[in-house]
Amino acid sequence: MRTSENLTAYLRHAHDVILPGNNGAVKIDRPISGKIHVGVDLGTAYLVLVVLDDALQPLAGVYQFAEVVKDGLVVDFIGAVECLRHMKSGWKNALAAQSPVRLPVTRRVSQ
């Protein structure tokens, strides 16, 4: 269980690694080992992509304004895919620079 101090530190670190999408720079400040976990949130105003390490600590993330969801429904699927593909390229290059070996990615779809 996390204490409020741990939660505050966790949220502060997450805030530090999640950058606006138009920035284009993704910085990973520690070595990566084990699996990585990738999460995507298609929100009404923003698309968010977050990368976590095996201990579920934030490694990198990016968000970008996009009008692809309206009232909880995806109204521009192609636009969402294009935007996420662009967002993914920045952190993928940063991960490749950290590890020359292809890292396994856990894929899970929430219901």
C-alpha positions in Angstrom: 0.0 0.0 0.0 1.3 3.5 -0.8 1.4 6.2 1.7 0.5 9.8 0.8 4.2 10.7 0.7 4.9 7.8 -1.7 1.9 8.7 -3.8 3.0 12.3 -4.0 6.5 11.3 -5.0 5.1 8.9 -7.6 2.8 11.6 -9.1 5.6 14.1 -9.1 7.9 11.7 -11.0 5.1 10.9 -13.5 4.5 14.6 -14.1 8.3 15.0 -14.8 8.4 12.3 -17.4 5.2 12.9 -19.3 5.9 15.7 -21.8 3.6 17.5 -24.3 3.6 15.8 -27.7 4.8 18.8 -29.6 8.0 18.8 -27.6 9.3 15.7 -29.4 12.0 15.0 -26.8 11.8 11.9 -24.7 14.3 11.5 -21.9 14.8 8.3 -20.0 17.1 8.9 -17.1 17.8 5.4 -15.8 18.7 2.0 -17.2 15.9 -0.3 -18.3 15.7 -4.0 -17.5 12.8 -6.4 -17.6 9.5 -5.9 -19.3 8.0 -2.5 -20.1 4.4 -1.7 -20.0 2.7 0.7 -22.4 -0.6 2.4 -21.7 -2.8 4.6 -23.9 -5.7 6.8 -22.9 -7.9 8.2 -25.5 -9.5 11.2 -23.7 -12.0 13.7 -24.9 -9.3 16.4 -25.3 -6.0 14.6 -25.0 -4.3 11.4 -26.1 -1.9 10.1 -23.5 0.8 7.4 -24.0 2.8 6.3 -20.9 5.7 3.8 -20.6 6.2 2.0 -17.3 9.1 -0.2 -16.2 8.8 -3.7 -14.7 8.2 -2.2 -11.3 5.4 0.0 -12.8 7.4 3.2 -12.3 7.0 5.8 -15.1 9.8 5.8 -17.6 8.4 8.1 -20.3 5.2 9.5 -21.5 3.7 12.0 -23.9 0.4 13.7 -24.3 -1.1 15.7 -27.2 -4.3 17.6 -27.8 -6.5 15.7 -30.3 -10.2 15.8 -31.1 -10.7 12.1 -31.9 -13.1 11.2 -29.1 -16.6 12.8 -28.5 -18.9 11.8 -25.7 -16.8 8.7 -25.0 -16.8 7.4 -28.6 -13.9 7.4 -31.0 -15.1 9.6 -33.9 -11.7 9.8 -35.8 -10.0 6.4 -35.6 -7.5 7.1 -38.3 -6.6 10.4 -36.7 -6.1 8.7 -33.3 -3.9 6.0 -34.9 -1.8 8.6 -36.7 -1.4 10.7 -33.6 -0.4 7.8 -31.4 2.0 6.5 -34.1 3.7 9.9 -34.1 3.8 10.0 -30.2 5.2 6.5 -30.1 8.2 7.2 -32.3 9.8 9.6 -29.8 9.9 7.2 -26.8 10.6 4.2 -29.0 13.9 5.9 -30.2 14.7 6.8 -26.6 14.2 3.2 -25.5 16.3 1.8 -28.4 19.1 4.2 -27.4 19.0 2.7 -23.8 19.0 -1.0 -24.9 20.3 -2.5 -28.1 18.2 -5.6 -27.4 14.5 -5.6 -28.2 12.6 -5.3 -25.0 9.4 -7.4 -24.4 6.3 -5.3 -24.2 3.2 -6.5 -22.2 0.0 -6.0 -24.1 -3.3 -5.9 -22.4 -6.6 -4.3 -23.4 -8.8 -3.0 -20.6 -12.5 -3.6 -20.9 
